[in-house]
Amino acid sequence: MSDLPPSRFISGLDMLGRGATAWAFKLDQDIAIKYVRKGRLKEFQAENEMYDLFEKHGSSPYIVHSFFRLPGLNFMQLMSSGLDQRIYSNQRRDAKNLRCLEVLRLEPTPKVEQWAMELSGALAWLDSLGLVQGDLRPHNILLDGNDHLKLADFDCVAKVGSRNPGNPPPWARLVPTDGFGMYGTTSEQFTFGSILYNLTHGCEPYEELDLDGNEVVDLLRLMKFPELSESTLDQVTLRCWHGDFESLADLACEMASLDGAKTASRAVSFDEDYIAQMRERCRKLLTGSLAGIDIAAVSSGEEERVSSHHRA
């Protein structure tokens, strides 16, 4: 806990989460703040730079919005919960091994179809920029107050065509003779298929069998998948696992045609006036309740301190 922000700045704030790169706190009813962890400024700034790029392209309604950024700080759209938390709430889990023991309920099919449309839309939008999220899994997908799905965490963004270092199963598949292969349409739709299975079946592929990670890796490498039904979403999952969609845009187009996607309310991008108002609120916070907050980070072996109020 030694790398937490100074207590006088976070006392009274609700912690939303902690990751390898940053702490996240709720500032008010609309804004969350991500605060760099000690020694992770380089990785933190990679995400800030991605948001700079996103803004140049108009962003996407399927991506968590960033209102205002400084070295080591990111003022963001407040989200309601994580997709993984939603999935876990529908399960009975082994607290020790953090494994699903029983699926208690499933999300309604129209809701899953809506989320499939939104997630595929996020992936297709990134692909249009020549990028992949780089750490695609339910942990990095959030839900807003209106239950719209948005992709988050962009410190691992990679270029399409670059080497895929892989993720734990089932979020990536080892390709025989080529490791995890390259990032692109095949890698992203495979992970999309695993996430869709997680939503439609209430647990990860093979999770109910209590296999170890290596056993699941071997099954996926050999293209041996759990038994699927003839339902539309199960067939989409199978097609994604086999890489049948020629592009992520094709996947997004098909997901948008699902009944639940067509009848759901649409997530919309924030307009420029609203973003300007939120950015000004962030600036006022830096001269008010957050005045004087410092970012302490270790970069290249040297401690760096950045006073955010000087940069605002």
Secondary structure, DSSP 8 states (H G I E B T S, - for coil): -TTS--HHHHTT-EEEEE-SSEEEEE-SSSEEEEEE-TT-HHHHHHHHHHHHHHHHTT--TTB--EEEEETTEEEEE--SEEHHHHHHHTEEEETTTTEEEEE-----HHHHHHHHHHHHHHHHHHHHTTEE-SS-SGGGEEE-TT--EEE---TT-EETTSB----STTSS---TTSTT-BSSHHHHHHHHHHHHHHHHHSS-TTGGGT--HHHHHHHHHTT------SSHHHHHHHHHHTT--S-HHHHHHHHHTSHHHHHS-------HHHHHHHHHHHHHHHHTTTTT-EEEEEETTEEEEEEHHHH-
